[in-house]
């Protein structure tokens, strides 16, 4: 099973700041990584798939990068609605797995 | 617009059974793989199972094998999760999700609003 480790667990930032979230895979997964956003009381929403492709309707301030074992989700300038929990997911091999999440909170 | 509406959650005793449903609309249901993902209270996301558009291929997490069975009825545009011999660890919000593509990519988008399952005596 591929283990995804997200860091930091919590990121305290202010609106307008740049946020950088990390996801590390226990073995190489090429670019088979996605990112989801989940706000309190809501279902997750796909932001990024195949490491860097933005899903439909996702603002350009969200960008993904990386390949192999190290991946990054960058939020260029935090908007108030971006404070949420972010999960990475791999589809390289079964079972599909998610990371433990990074909570982006308002400083 | 794609809509996914889960139902069937509730309180069940350990060892009991429950069947979750997910009614889908707004897309060609039989073309798209579908999946179930769960989230225990205050915890992260856990993939449960995924089924192909035709229903002939299934993959499931080890935690689901033998007890949680995914299925679909393409004539009713409905996805199911049959849950048997339930345990306290099955307590979670259960989300159904559509494959991102009109095929099978293992990216999930969109998701339903979830149905809460509580296993307790």
Interface residues (C-beta under 8 A of the other chain):
Chain A: X34 X36 X38 X42 X43 X44 X45 X46 X49 X55 X87 X89 X91 X94 X95 X96 X97 X98 X99 X100 X101
Chain B: X37 X44 X45 X46 X47 X50 X59 X60 X61 X62 X95 X100 X105 X106 X107 X108 X109 X110 X111 X112 X113 X114
